[in-house]
């Protein structure tokens, strides 16, 4: 049975209201903003995994789970007489219109970069009317570290704090690698973590200069490693041995095979 977006959304809201009602689900009724945080993060990452899979049914399923988290939080706020899901939608709609004057008004932005610059200027003007002390305040603290580093450096660069040429970033990388190497070889354990962090931060800057999402790049490499390592596991299993009993040169041979297979 098909539904219009309006009726489908209303049906879902009715389900949330029922689950959170006095006679609803005992688990749902006791949840709080704090208790739901891990689930929100989990659903966001499962949605990313579904997008990586490029499987429409899986994407649809995970987007639904993520949407439910939004409705769950909105219902908690409604129960606390703060706002409801209609307020969330109205606020979002107003913000999208305000931040797209090139579509809904007479402003002009003909390229994606022009749209991004305009978006940033609008956000800055919005925050000027709030308790805002730093241009970096808008970067969420709970982002994964690579993603947060990229957003922090992007914000700073928008205000002129940036290398002019990428060769200067590579010079900084060489400097940081040398400092890390010195810390490791000298046994200064207290400096090793800091120096490694500095290297990662510079690498994020290089990614930003090349318009590469550092978080996505590492996620892709993680997935590639898993795929190749699982190939090694399968080959070792076929040989009748255990991984820990297989010589490293044999494991490397299987790794190279996995690379050639893509």
C-alpha positions as CSV (number, residue, x, y, z in Angstrom):
1,X,0.0,0.0,0.0
2,X,1.4,3.3,-1.0
3,X,1.2,6.5,1.0
4,X,1.8,10.2,0.2
5,X,4.8,11.7,2.1
6,X,2.3,13.5,4.4
7,X,0.3,10.4,5.3
8,X,3.4,8.3,5.7
9,X,5.1,10.8,8.0
10,X,1.9,11.2,10.1
11,X,1.7,7.4,10.4
12,X,5.3,7.3,11.7
13,X,4.6,10.2,14.2
14,X,1.6,8.4,15.5
15,X,3.7,5.3,16.0
16,X,6.3,7.4,18.0
17,X,3.5,8.9,20.0
18,X,2.1,5.5,20.8
19,X,5.4,4.0,21.9
20,X,6.1,7.0,24.1
21,X,2.6,7.1,25.6
22,X,1.7,5.9,29.1
23,X,0.6,2.6,27.7
24,X,3.5,2.4,25.2
25,X,6.9,0.7,25.3
26,X,8.5,0.5,28.7
27,X,12.0,1.0,27.1
28,X,11.0,3.9,24.9
29,X,9.3,5.7,27.7
30,X,12.4,5.9,30.0
31,X,14.8,7.1,27.4
32,X,16.5,10.5,27.7
33,X,18.6,12.7,25.5
34,X,21.7,11.4,27.2
35,X,20.7,7.7,27.0
36,X,20.0,8.0,23.2
37,X,23.3,9.6,22.3
38,X,25.1,6.3,21.5
39,X,22.2,5.2,19.4
40,X,22.2,8.4,17.3
41,X,25.9,8.0,16.6
42,X,25.5,4.3,15.9
43,X,22.6,4.9,13.4
44,X,24.6,7.6,11.7
45,X,27.6,5.3,11.1
46,X,25.3,2.5,10.0
47,X,23.8,4.9,7.5
48,X,27.3,5.7,6.2
49,X,28.1,2.0,5.9
50,X,24.9,1.5,3.9
51,X,25.8,4.4,1.6
52,X,29.2,2.7,1.0
53,X,27.4,-0.5,0.1
54,X,25.4,1.3,-2.6
55,X,22.5,-1.1,-1.8
56,X,19.2,0.9,-2.1
57,X,17.3,-1.4,0.3
58,X,20.0,-1.2,2.9
59,X,20.2,2.6,2.5
60,X,16.4,2.9,2.8
61,X,16.4,0.8,6.0
62,X,19.2,2.8,7.7
63,X,17.8,6.2,6.7
64,X,14.6,5.1,8.4
65,X,16.5,4.2,11.6
66,X,18.3,7.5,11.5
67,X,15.0,9.4,11.0
68,X,13.5,7.6,14.0
69,X,16.2,9.0,16.2
70,X,15.2,12.5,15.1
71,X,11.6,11.8,15.9
72,X,12.5,10.2,19.2
73,X,14.5,13.3,20.3
74,X,11.7,15.6,19.1
75,X,9.1,13.7,21.1
76,X,11.3,13.9,24.3
77,X,11.4,17.7,23.8
78,X,7.7,17.8,23.2
79,X,7.1,15.9,26.4
80,X,9.2,18.6,28.2
81,X,7.1,21.3,26.5
82,X,10.1,22.8,24.6
83,X,9.2,22.1,20.9
84,X,7.8,19.3,18.7
85,X,8.6,17.8,15.4
86,X,6.6,20.6,13.6
87,X,8.9,23.1,15.2
88,X,11.9,21.2,14.0
89,X,10.6,21.1,10.4
90,X,9.5,24.7,10.4
91,X,12.9,25.8,11.7
92,X,14.7,23.7,9.1
93,X,12.6,25.0,6.3
94,X,13.1,28.7,7.3
95,X,16.9,28.1,7.6
96,X,17.1,26.4,4.2
97,X,15.3,29.3,2.5
98,X,17.4,31.9,4.3
99,X,20.7,30.1,3.4
100,X,19.7,29.8,-0.3
101,X,19.0,33.3,-1.4
102,X,20.4,32.5,-4.8
103,X,17.3,30.2,-5.2
104,X,14.6,31.9,-3.2
105,X,15.7,35.6,-3.6
106,X,17.8,37.7,-6.0
107,X,21.3,36.8,-4.8
108,X,23.6,35.2,-7.3
109,X,25.8,32.1,-6.8
110,X,26.6,30.2,-10.0
111,X,29.1,27.6,-8.8
112,X,29.3,25.2,-5.9
113,X,32.2,27.1,-4.4
114,X,30.2,30.4,-4.6
115,X,27.3,28.7,-2.8
116,X,29.6,27.4,0.0
117,X,31.1,30.9,0.5
118,X,27.7,32.5,0.6
119,X,26.5,29.8,3.1
120,X,29.4,30.5,5.4
121,X,28.8,34.3,5.3
122,X,25.2,33.8,6.2
123,X,26.1,31.4,9.0
124,X,28.5,34.0,10.4
125,X,25.9,36.7,10.3
126,X,23.5,34.5,12.1
127,X,26.0,33.7,14.8
128,X,26.8,37.4,15.2
129,X,23.5,37.7,16.9
130,X,24.2,34.9,19.4
131,X,26.7,34.4,22.2
132,X,29.5,33.7,19.9
133,X,33.2,34.2,20.9
134,X,35.1,32.3,18.2
135,X,34.7,31.4,14.5
136,X,35.6,27.9,15.6
137,X,32.7,27.6,18.1
138,X,30.4,26.2,15.5
139,X,32.5,23.1,14.9
140,X,30.9,20.2,16.8
141,X,33.0,18.9,19.6
142,X,31.8,15.3,19.2
143,X,32.8,14.9,15.6
144,X,35.4,12.1,14.8
145,X,38.8,13.7,15.2
146,X,39.8,13.7,11.5
147,X,36.5,15.3,10.5
148,X,36.7,17.8,13.3
149,X,40.3,18.8,12.3
150,X,39.3,19.3,8.7
151,X,36.4,21.6,9.8
152,X,38.6,23.5,12.2
153,X,41.2,24.2,9.6
154,X,38.6,25.0,7.0
155,X,37.0,27.6,9.3
156,X,40.4,29.1,10.1
157,X,41.3,29.2,6.4
158,X,38.1,31.1,5.6
159,X,39.5,33.9,7.9
160,X,42.9,34.0,6.2
161,X,44.8,31.6,8.5
162,X,46.1,29.2,5.9
163,X,49.1,28.3,3.8
164,X,49.1,29.9,0.4
165,X,50.5,27.0,-1.5
166,X,50.4,23.3,-0.9
167,X,54.2,23.0,-1.1
168,X,54.3,25.0,2.2
169,X,52.0,22.4,3.8
170,X,54.4,19.6,2.7
171,X,57.3,21.6,4.2
172,X,55.4,21.6,7.5
173,X,54.7,17.9,7.2
174,X,58.4,17.2,6.8
175,X,59.1,19.3,9.9
176,X,56.5,17.5,11.9
177,X,57.7,14.0,10.8
178,X,61.3,15.0,11.8
179,X,60.1,16.0,15.2
180,X,58.1,12.8,15.6
181,X,61.1,10.7,14.6
182,X,63.3,12.6,17.1
183,X,60.7,12.0,19.9
184,X,60.5,8.2,19.1
185,X,64.3,7.7,18.7
186,X,65.1,9.7,21.8
187,X,62.6,7.8,23.9
188,X,60.7,11.0,24.9
189,X,57.4,9.1,25.3
190,X,55.6,12.2,26.7
191,X,56.2,14.0,23.3
192,X,55.3,11.1,20.9
193,X,51.6,11.4,21.2
194,X,51.7,15.2,20.6
195,X,54.0,14.9,17.6
196,X,51.9,12.2,16.0
197,X,48.8,14.4,16.5
198,X,50.7,17.2,14.7
199,X,51.5,15.0,11.7
200,X,47.8,13.9,11.4
201,X,46.7,17.5,11.6
202,X,49.0,18.5,8.8
203,X,47.9,15.6,6.7
204,X,44.3,16.8,7.2
205,X,45.4,20.2,5.9
206,X,46.8,18.6,2.8
207,X,43.6,16.7,2.3
208,X,41.6,19.9,2.6
209,X,43.8,21.7,0.1
210,X,43.1,18.9,-2.4
211,X,39.4,18.9,-1.5
212,X,39.6,15.4,-0.1
213,X,37.5,14.4,2.9
214,X,40.1,13.0,5.3
215,X,37.5,11.0,7.3
216,X,36.1,9.4,4.2
217,X,39.6,8.7,2.9
218,X,40.5,6.8,6.1
219,X,37.1,5.0,6.1
220,X,37.8,3.9,2.6
221,X,41.3,2.6,3.5
222,X,39.8,0.8,6.6
223,X,37.3,-1.0,4.3
224,X,40.1,-1.8,1.8
225,X,42.2,-3.3,4.6
226,X,39.3,-5.4,5.9
227,X,38.7,-6.8,2.4
228,X,42.3,-7.7,1.8
229,X,42.9,-9.1,5.3
230,X,39.8,-11.3,4.9
231,X,41.2,-12.6,1.6
232,X,44.4,-13.5,3.6
233,X,42.3,-15.3,6.2
234,X,40.5,-17.3,3.5
235,X,43.7,-18.3,1.8
236,X,45.3,-19.4,5.1
237,X,42.2,-21.3,6.0
238,X,42.4,-23.2,2.7
239,X,46.0,-24.1,3.5
240,X,44.9,-25.7,6.7
241,X,47.0,-23.5,8.9
242,X,46.3,-20.8,11.5
243,X,47.2,-17.1,10.8
244,X,49.7,-17.0,13.7
245,X,51.5,-20.1,12.3
246,X,51.8,-18.7,8.8
247,X,55.1,-17.1,7.9
248,X,55.0,-13.3,7.3
249,X,56.4,-13.6,3.8
250,X,53.4,-15.9,2.9
251,X,51.0,-13.5,4.4
252,X,52.6,-10.7,2.4
253,X,52.3,-12.8,-0.8
254,X,48.5,-13.2,-0.1
255,X,48.3,-9.5,0.6
256,X,49.8,-8.7,-2.8
257,X,47.4,-11.1,-4.4
258,X,44.5,-9.3,-2.8
259,X,45.8,-6.0,-4.0
260,X,46.0,-7.3,-7.6
261,X,42.4,-8.5,-7.3
262,X,41.4,-5.0,-6.3
